[in-house]
Amino acid sequence: MDPRHHLILVKGENLTRDIASCEVHPDNKRVHITFNNSSTFSSTNSFPPGTVFDYVIVDEASQVDLATGCLALTCAKNTVAVGDAKQLPNVLPAPTKDALEGLFVATKLSPSVNAATNSFLQSICSTLPKAPQTLLKEHYRCHPKIANFLNQKFYGGKLIVLTSDQGEEGVLSAFRTPPGNHERDRTVVSPNTNQS
């Protein structure tokens, strides 16, 4: 019997796309399921109640709200949170944020689990400050001028930029603006335009 089986489930949103493969180990006691892309919500509809995974990996954990991240913890023996606290956090609609703040005040929990102000990653880092962390230093997405700016501004020069400069013009421009209300006039002036 081939130990590798492709698993297609009918129940759950986008399941045929979410689950890439299922590997049944020879002892028939362990199953390894590989997900291409799955949300907490679709996963809860895909497995029998009480299913517990050896590992749950939460990618982009700085973008995950605390409630959703905690749902993932309920079915995990171990969790790996992958994210960058220097990136923008998740954005909550104002009514949701207000409701969560009210819940936080009413329950008198630790500030580290305030879902109104912390992403899943922020909460983990605050709650478990001694949890192991690793900086993924290799950067291969942005143009090197952009990556180097971010590297110096936010990462203290710790990143290794693996992209190369192909001589493109206008990749990175900086403008110093005076203090004030910059929403008054949205006219954009090209830096190459001569003004009198």
C-alpha positions as CSV (number, residue, x, y, z in Angstrom):
1,M,0.0,0.0,0.0
2,D,1.4,3.4,-1.0
3,P,1.8,5.4,2.2
4,R,1.1,8.7,0.4
5,H,-2.6,9.5,-0.2
6,H,-4.1,12.6,-1.7
7,L,-6.9,13.7,0.5
8,I,-9.9,15.4,-0.9
9,L,-12.7,16.4,1.6
10,V,-16.0,17.8,0.7
11,K,-16.7,19.6,4.0
12,G,-15.1,22.9,4.6
13,E,-14.4,26.0,2.5
14,N,-11.7,25.6,-0.2
15,L,-10.7,22.3,1.2
16,T,-9.5,20.7,-2.0
17,R,-7.1,23.7,-2.4
18,D,-6.1,23.8,1.3
19,I,-5.0,20.2,1.8
20,A,-2.1,19.2,-0.4
21,S,-1.5,15.7,0.7
22,C,-1.9,13.2,3.5
23,E,0.8,10.7,4.5
24,V,-0.2,7.7,6.6
25,H,2.7,6.2,8.5
26,P,3.3,2.5,8.4
27,D,2.2,2.1,12.0
28,N,-1.2,3.5,11.0
29,K,-1.2,5.6,14.2
30,R,0.2,8.8,12.8
31,V,-1.0,10.9,9.9
32,H,1.0,13.8,8.4
33,I,-1.2,16.3,6.6
34,T,0.4,19.1,4.5
35,F,-1.6,22.2,4.0
36,N,-1.0,24.6,1.1
37,N,-3.0,27.4,2.5
38,S,-5.6,27.0,5.3
39,S,-7.4,29.3,7.6
40,T,-8.3,28.6,11.2
41,F,-11.9,28.7,10.2
42,S,-11.7,26.2,7.3
43,S,-9.6,23.9,9.4
44,T,-12.1,23.7,12.1
45,N,-14.7,22.4,9.6
46,S,-12.3,19.9,8.1
47,F,-11.5,17.6,10.9
48,P,-13.5,15.7,13.6
49,P,-14.0,17.6,16.9
50,G,-11.1,17.0,19.2
51,T,-8.4,16.6,16.5
52,V,-5.0,17.6,17.9
53,F,-2.0,18.2,15.7
54,D,1.6,17.7,16.7
55,Y,2.5,21.1,15.2
56,V,0.4,24.0,14.0
57,I,2.3,26.7,12.1
58,V,0.8,30.2,12.1
59,D,2.4,32.1,9.3
60,E,2.3,36.0,9.2
61,A,1.4,35.8,13.0
62,S,1.8,39.6,13.3
63,Q,-1.2,39.9,10.9
64,V,-3.3,37.4,12.9
65,D,-5.7,38.7,15.5
66,L,-5.4,37.2,18.9
67,A,-8.8,35.4,18.9
68,T,-8.1,33.6,15.6
69,G,-4.6,32.7,16.8
70,C,-5.9,31.3,20.0
71,L,-8.3,29.1,18.0
72,A,-5.3,27.5,16.3
73,L,-3.8,26.8,19.7
74,T,-6.8,24.7,20.8
75,C,-5.8,21.9,18.3
76,A,-2.0,22.0,18.7
77,K,0.4,20.2,20.9
78,N,3.1,22.6,19.7
79,T,2.8,25.9,17.8
80,V,5.3,27.7,15.6
81,A,4.4,31.3,15.1
82,V,6.2,32.9,12.1
83,G,6.0,36.6,11.9
84,D,7.7,40.0,12.1
85,A,6.8,42.3,14.9
86,K,8.3,45.2,12.9
87,Q,5.6,44.8,10.3
88,L,2.3,46.5,10.5
89,P,0.0,44.6,12.9
90,N,-3.5,43.3,12.1
91,V,-6.1,46.0,11.7
92,L,-9.4,45.7,13.6
93,P,-12.5,47.5,12.7
94,A,-13.3,50.2,15.3
95,P,-16.5,48.5,16.6
96,T,-14.5,45.2,17.1
97,K,-11.6,47.0,18.8
98,D,-14.0,48.8,21.1
99,A,-15.8,45.6,22.0
100,L,-12.5,43.8,22.7
101,E,-11.3,46.7,24.8
102,G,-14.5,46.5,26.9
103,L,-14.0,42.7,27.3
104,F,-10.4,43.2,28.4
105,V,-11.4,45.8,31.0
106,A,-14.2,43.6,32.3
107,T,-12.0,40.5,32.6
108,K,-9.0,42.2,34.2
109,L,-6.6,40.0,32.3
110,S,-2.9,40.7,31.7
111,P,-2.2,43.5,29.2
112,S,-0.3,40.9,27.1
113,V,-3.6,39.3,26.1
114,N,-5.5,42.4,25.3
115,A,-6.9,41.5,21.8
116,A,-7.7,45.1,21.1
117,T,-4.1,46.2,21.2
118,N,-2.0,43.0,20.5
119,S,-1.7,40.8,17.5
120,F,-1.2,37.1,18.0
121,L,2.5,37.5,17.6
122,Q,2.7,40.5,20.0
123,S,0.7,38.5,22.6
124,I,3.0,35.5,22.4
125,C,6.2,37.6,22.7
126,S,4.7,39.5,25.7
127,T,3.3,36.4,27.4
128,L,6.3,34.1,26.7
129,P,9.3,36.4,26.6
130,K,11.8,33.5,27.0
131,A,10.3,31.6,24.0
132,P,13.0,30.9,21.4
133,Q,13.0,33.4,18.5
134,T,15.0,33.3,15.3
135,L,15.5,36.2,12.9
136,L,15.3,35.0,9.3
137,K,18.1,37.2,8.0
138,E,18.0,36.4,4.3
139,H,15.9,39.0,2.4
140,Y,15.1,38.2,-1.2
141,R,11.9,40.1,-2.1
142,C,12.6,43.9,-2.4
143,H,15.0,45.8,-4.6
144,P,18.3,46.2,-2.7
145,K,17.9,49.9,-2.2
146,I,14.5,49.4,-0.5
147,A,15.7,46.4,1.5
148,N,18.9,48.2,2.6
149,F,16.8,51.2,3.8
150,L,14.5,48.9,5.8
151,N,17.6,46.9,7.0
152,Q,19.2,50.0,8.5
153,K,16.0,51.7,9.7
154,F,14.3,48.7,11.4
155,Y,16.7,45.7,11.7
156,G,20.0,47.3,12.7
157,G,21.8,46.0,9.6
158,K,21.2,42.4,10.5
159,L,19.6,41.4,7.2
160,I,21.4,39.8,4.3
161,V,20.0,41.3,1.2
162,L,20.0,38.8,-1.6
163,T,18.5,40.8,-4.5
164,S,20.6,42.7,-7.0
165,D,20.5,46.2,-8.4
166,Q,19.7,46.1,-12.1
167,G,20.2,49.9,-12.5
168,E,16.6,50.8,-12.3
169,E,15.9,54.5,-11.7
170,G,13.5,56.0,-9.2
171,V,13.4,52.8,-7.0
172,L,13.6,54.8,-3.7
173,S,12.9,58.4,-3.1
174,A,12.7,60.3,0.1
175,F,10.9,63.6,0.7
176,R,11.1,65.7,3.8
177,T,7.8,67.4,4.5
178,P,7.2,70.3,6.9
179,P,4.9,69.7,9.9
180,G,1.2,70.3,9.2
181,N,-1.9,68.9,7.6
182,H,-0.8,67.2,4.5
183,E,-4.3,66.0,3.5
184,R,-5.4,69.5,2.3
185,D,-4.1,69.2,-1.2
186,R,-3.5,65.8,-2.7
187,T,-1.7,67.1,-5.8
188,V,1.4,65.1,-6.4
189,V,4.4,67.0,-8.0
190,S,7.0,64.9,-9.8
191,P,10.5,65.4,-8.3
192,N,11.8,66.0,-11.9
193,T,9.4,68.9,-12.6
194,N,10.9,72.4,-12.4
195,Q,8.9,74.8,-10.3
196,S,9.3,78.6,-10.2
